[in-house]
Every structure is written in structure tokens, then in C-alpha cells.
Amino acid sequence: MQKRAAGVAARFAFLLALTTLLSACVVRGPFIPANLAPGARASVELGATPFFPQKKYQCGPAALASVLVASDVVTTPDALTPVVYIPGRKGSLQVEMQAAPRKFGRLSYLLSPNMDSILAEINAGRPVLVLHNYGLPMLPKWHYAVVIGYDSARDRFILRSGLKQRDEWRVRTFMVAWHQAHRWAMVVLRPGEIPVIADPRLYLQSAADFEHGASPEDALLVFDAAVKRWPSEAVAWIGRGTAQYRAGKLADASQDYAAALRVDGSNAGARNNLAQTLLEQGCPRHAREQLESIDLAKIQSPLREAVADTRFHVDAAVAQTSADKPDCLIP
């Protein structure tokens, strides 16, 4: 009898703890209307978003294919499976999901962990890839789905999920499952697009990751958008300058690096890049002037080695230039 009572008490304690946990994730009262930005539509459904019913354990490739094809990429879940699916895990990790779009000329961006960011993207016409946990923190059951709309009057989110092409969720239920998955949400962006609610530091990091394997033309679109959105961010100007440099537009690259220095004159990376472009334009003395403003003792590797290498080539070019020959004119 005592064992039975102890078992009942344990189950009661577990249920009480579960109830407390779930209620802590829930916001009472009307949910979506309070989060709609001024001018946002009361209901949106991106009905043209492709649907790929998932195969066993492969919700990651199916959900990722939906958002990629929605951004005009030609692919399928089967094509994505070798890229993101880990057989030993019977699923896909977030890091692979974030990296995969770059292979298709798309930039991935992690949204802020709040409902506003999801609603804003849906209003902008972009479906949102989310991670849910249908289990418990100690016994998770992960699942990727795609948010394609919401209905504020009915307090519903609309998803492409699993085998369901149109899966409606109560907002509170959605939020519990999303909260249990640490509110992970991602959008796929065409080069030149920026999320409605975006953090410049996070976007520029995503842009830098994208730039490594992107064409100069796509990289230029990404950083040009950043410069227009955040003109006071030196890194945005540096990124655009590097895209110009890769495209062979040295004069334009120099102007962008100079713009970065007007924002942040202490940025040794921008100054080194400007010196390099000036050198390649046949302006070694102007390049040396830029390098003389850099204190090698105050910068760390690998930038220190990059500056030292640029200085070596600049000094060699100056030594080969006739003393009576004027340096080039910089506009």
C-alpha cells in the first residue's frame, strides 16, 4: 500500500512539475493581435509555399526544401538529405540547416526568439523554418516545420509540417513547442534581402559566412543592402569593398574602404584593405600612408601578419618607383 501511495505521489509530482513548466511558457490573453506591428495584416497565408511530405526522421530536408524552393531555388528533400541529414542522429542539426542554403546562393538568418520576428517575416512574404520539441527538456522529440501564415482572429498559426500540407496550431500550443526548442527560427534570404526585424551584427556575420562561397555579384548584393540599411556600420562598408575588390572594381573598393574608415578610423582591417587596393592601382605612396597609421603592436593575428605582408609589398613598390615620379591621384 505504501509503495502504491509513493507511486501515485511521484506521478502527481511529475504532472504538477509538467503543468508548471508548460504554464511558464504560455502568455495569457489574445496572443497574435498584441504582437502585430502597425500596418500588419490580421491574417496571412503564404499558400504558394511548396509542400514536401517528410520521410521517416527526415523532417529537416523536407522543411528546408520548402523554404529554399519558396526562394526560387530548384531542389528536393532527396537532394538535401546528404547535405543535412545525419543517419546516426536520425535527424538534422541546426548548424547543417543554417549552412546548407549557402550552397544554393542563399543567405540564412536566425530570427530573434520572439513572435514579432516570425509575424514580420510572414507579412513580408517569407515562410519561416522553425524547430519544435514535442517532448520534454529531459526527453526531447525534435521536429522541423515551416510557418506559412497566421490568423489573428482565430489565434492560429498555419504550418507545413510532417505529412500535413496545412496544419493549424493554437498559438499557445505552438509557443510551448517552440519554447521547448529554445525558440530557434530561420529564414532563407535571396541576396539583397534583409529580414524586417534584423540585428546588424547578426546579419553581417551571416553575410560574412555567405560571402566565403558566394559569387562576387551575390556578395555585392548582400553587402550593398547592408550599407543602405546600416550606413553607420563599418563592417558593412568593408564587406561591400571586398565584394568590389573580388569583382575587379578596385576604385570602387577603395571608396568603400575609405567610407568604412570615416565611420571607424581605428579599423585596421579596412585600412590594410585600402592600402592593398591603392597598391594595385599603382599608388604605393598613398598605400604607405595608410599603413603608417596602423600600430602592429595593437592588432592580433592573423591581421598582424596580413598587414606586415601588405607593408612588405608596398615598401618594395615604393623602392622601385622613381623619387621624382608623382604618386597617382586618388579621387
N, C-alpha and C positions, 0 to 999 in steps of 0.2 A: 504493500500500500504506500509505504514511504517512497519507494522507487518510482511508482506511478505518479505520485504528487510532485516529486522532483522533476520528472519528465514534463509534466504539464507546466510547471513553473518555468522550466527552461524554454519551452516553446512559447509561452506567454512573453517571457523577457525578450526572446528573439523577435517576435511580432511587434512588440512595443518599440524595440530599437529600430526595426524596419520602418514602422509608421512615422517615428520621429525623424528618421533620415529623409524619407520621401517628402514629408511636410516641410522640411527645411529648404527644399529645393523649389517649392511652389510659391508663387506670388499670387495673393488673393485678389479677387475683383477682375474687372474687364482687362484682358491682357493685351491683345493686339492694338485696340484703339489708343491706349495710352502710349504706345511706342511708335505710332505713325508720325512721321515728320510732316510739317506743314506742306500741303500740296500733294501728299502721297495719296494714292487711290485706296478706297476702302476694301477693295478685293482685287486680286491679280491672279491670273493663272497662265503660265507660260506653256500653253498647250502644245506648241510645236517642239518642245524639248523631246529628243529621242528617248525611246524606252528599250532597254535590253534586259530581258528577264535573266536573273542570275542563275548560274550553275552552282552546284554544291560547293559551299565555302567561298565562292568567288564573287561576293558582292562588290569587292574593290574594283576589279576590272569592269564590271557591269556599270557601276556608278560613275567611274572615271570616263568610260566611253560616252556616257550620256552628256556630261559637261563638255568633253572635248568636241564631240560632233556638233553640239549646240554652238560651239565657237568656230564652226566651219572646218574642223579637222576631219579627214577621212580615216576612220579606224573602226575597230570592232573589239569587243571584250576578248575574243580569242587572240587578237594581235597584241593586246595589252597584258595578257596573262603572264608571258615570260618576263615582262618588264617589272610588274608589281607584285605578282603572286609568289608567296614563299610556301612551298609544299610542307616543309617541316612545321610551320606555324599554322597551316591550313587557313591562311588569310594574307592580308596585305598590311604592311606597316605604314604609318603616316609619312615617314621620310621618303619612301618609294613613291607614294601617291603625290607628294609635293614635287619630286624631281621629274617624274615621268612627263608632264606637259612640256617641259623644255625640249624634249626630243622631237616635239612636233611644232616647234616655233611658237609656243605659248608660255606665258608667264603665270606662275601660280602664286597666290597671295592668301595668307591666313588671315581671316577676318578677326576683328575684336570679339571677345567672348560674350557678346550681348545680342539680344534680339534685334536691336536697332540696325546692326550691321547686316543681318540677314534680310530684313524688310527692305532696306535701302537697295540692296543688290537685286532683289526680286522686282522692285519698282523700276530699276534701271534695265530690266530685261535679261538679267544674268541668273541662271539657276545656281544654286549653292549646294556644294557637296558637303555633307555633314557625317560625323561619326556618332553613333549611338551605342549605349550599353544597356541591354535589356536585362542584365543580371544585377549583381550586387558588386560593390567595390572589391570584396574578397572573392567573388565568384563571377567574373565578368563574362558577358556574352556580347561581343562586339559586332557591329553591323554598320556598313556604309549605305547611305541613301542620298537622294537628291531632292532638295526642296524646290518645287516649281511654282508655288503660289501660296496664297493665304486668303481667308475670308474673315474679315474682322467682325461682321455681323453675327457669324456663327461660331466665332472663336476657334477657327480651324487653320491648320497648316495642311498643304497638299503636297504629297511626295510621290516620286518614282522610287519604289522600294521592293527589293526581292523579286517576287513573281507578280507583284501588283503594279499595274501601269498607273493607277490613280488611287493613292492610299491617303485617306483623310485621317488626321490626328487632332485630337483636342490639344490646344496649346499647352495646357499644364502637363499632359502626358508626354508630349514632345520634349518639353523643357526638362522633365525629370530624366528621361533617357539621354538627352544631350548633356545635361549637367554631370551625369554619371560617367560620361566620356570626356570630361574636362572641357566641354564646350568647344570642341575642335570643329572648325568650319573653313572651307576653302572655296575660292572662286578661280576660274581659269580665264585669263585675260588675253585678248589679242594685243600685239604690240601697239602701243599708243593709248591703250585703255588704262584707267586708274579707278579703283573702287570709289564709290561715293563717299564712304567714311574710311579714310586711309591715313595711316601714320607714316610720315615721310621717311623716318628711319627704317621701318619695316619694309616699305615699298622699295626704297633704294637698295636694301640688302637683297630683296627678291630680284631687283633689276640687275644687280651685280652678278648674282648666281646665273641669271638668264644670259647675260652678256658673254659669258665664257664660251658658250657653244653656239651663239646666235650669229647670224649674218650681220655685217656692219649696218645694212639698211634697217633691219629689225631692231638692232640695238639703238640706232639713232632715233627711231620712233619712240622707243621706251623712255629714253632719257630726255628727248625733246618734250614729251608730255610732262615729265617730272620738273623740268626747268620752268615750264609755263605754270604749273600748279604751285611749285615752291621755289620761286626765284631767289630766295634768300638761303637756299641750301647749296653750299659749296660742292658737295658730293654730286649733286645733280649736274652741275656745270662740268665737273671733271668727267663724269660718265659720258656726257654728250661730246666732250672734247675727244675722249678716247675713241668713241664711235666715228667721229670725223677723221681722226688720225688713221684708223683702220681702213677707212674708205679712201684714203689718199688725199683728203682735203686738209692739207697742213695749215693753210692760212686760217681756215675756219676753226680748226682745232686750237690754234694759238689764241684766237679770240675767246674761245670758251674757257681755256685755262686761265687767261687773264681775268675773265669775269669771275671765276672761282676765287682768285686772289683778291679781287675787290671785295668779295664777301668775307673772306678769311685770309688775310695776308700771311698768317703763320702756317698755312698748309704747305708743308714741304713737298708732298706728292704732286700737287698742282704746279709748284714752281719747278720741280725737276722735269715734269712733262712738258712745261712751256719751254724750258731750256732745250730739251731734245728736239722739239718741233722747230725752234728757231735755228738750231744747228743744221737740221735737214733742209731748211730754207736758205742756207748759205749765210747765216747771221751769227757766226761764232762769238763775236764780241758781246752782242746782246745776250746770247746764251750764257756767257761767263758772268755777266752782271746779275743774272737771275740766280746762278749757283752761289755767287758770293754772299747772297742773303741767307743761305742755309747753313746752320750750325750743325755739323755732323755729330757733335757730341750730344745733341739734344734729340736725335732721332734714333730709332731702333731698326734692327734687321727685320726684313730684307730691304727696307727702304734705304738704309745707310749704304748698303752695297750698290744699290741702283744709282744713287746719287754719285757715289765715288766713280762708278763706271761712266756715267754721263760726263762727269768732270774730266776724266782722262781723255775722252774723245774730243771734248770741247777744247781743252788745252792743246791737244795735237793739231786741231784745225786752226786755232789762233796762231800757233807757231808757224804754220805753213802759209799764213796769209801775210802779204806784204804790209809793212807798217804804214806805208803811205796810201794804202788802198782803204777807202772808207767802208764801214760795215753797211749792210743793206738797210734800207728804210723800212721800218715797221709801221703800218697804218695804225 
